[in-house]
């Protein structure tokens, strides 16, 4: 080991990388699911169920996936309600 680097430093770095990878995978699936929602208009719950059943979610931050899948449409609806100029964009 390098001077000044402890086993706990390596463990923390490894944990940080695993979290980053889990979030990257969650973003990947969320973008695909949101695209499907935008194109098909299917219910978010149905899309979420389809994705979690059909794709390998091991190593995925599923909470983050759900947060984005349900949060983006909610934020969009709030933006549309708050500022009619958003609709014209």
N, C-alpha and C positions, 0 to 999 in steps of 0.2 A: 504494500500500500504506500501511497505517496505520503510524505510528511504532512501532518496536519489534517489528514482526512481519516475519519474514523468509520467504523463499521456502521454506526448509526447514520452518518452522513450519506453513506452509500445506500442504506435502506430508505432514507427519506427521498433521495433522488429517484430511486426505483419506484417508490410509491407515487411520486409526482408524475413520472412518465406513464405509469399505468393509468392514473386518473386522466391525464391528457389524452391517451389513446382511447379510453372509454368515452370521453366526451366527443372526440373526433368521430368515432363510430356513431354516437347518438346524433350528432349534427348531420352526418351523411344520411342516415335513415329518416331523420325529420324532414330534410329537404325533399327527399323522394316522396314521403307521405304527404307533405304539404302540396307538392306538385299534383299528386293524385287527387287530393281534395279540390284543388283549384280547377282541374280539368273535368272531374266527374261530378263534383258536388255531393259526393257520398258523405255520410255522417262520419265525424272524426272518430267516434268510438268504434265504428265498423272498420275504419282504416287502421286504427291502432291495433285492433284484434288481428286483422289480417297480417300486419307486419310482424307482430310478435309471434304469430303462429308459423309464418312462412319463411322468416329470415332467422339467421343465427344471431341471437342477441347476447350470447355469452361474451363477457368482456365489454358490454355496452352499459353506459350509465342510463338505465331505463327511466329514472326519475327526470333526468335532463331531457331525454327524448320526449317524454310526456309533457314536460313544462313547455317545450318549444312547440310541440304539435298543437296543444290547446291554447297556448299563450299568444302565438302569432295571429291566429284568427280573431281572438278577443281584442288584441291591441289594434288590429285593423278595423274592427267594428267600432271601437272607441274613437279612433282617428276619424273615421267617416262621419260619426255622429258629432264630433267636436268641431270639425272644420270642413265645410262643404267644398272647399277648394281641392281637397284630397281626391274627391270623386272625379274632378276634371283632369287630373294628372294622367 
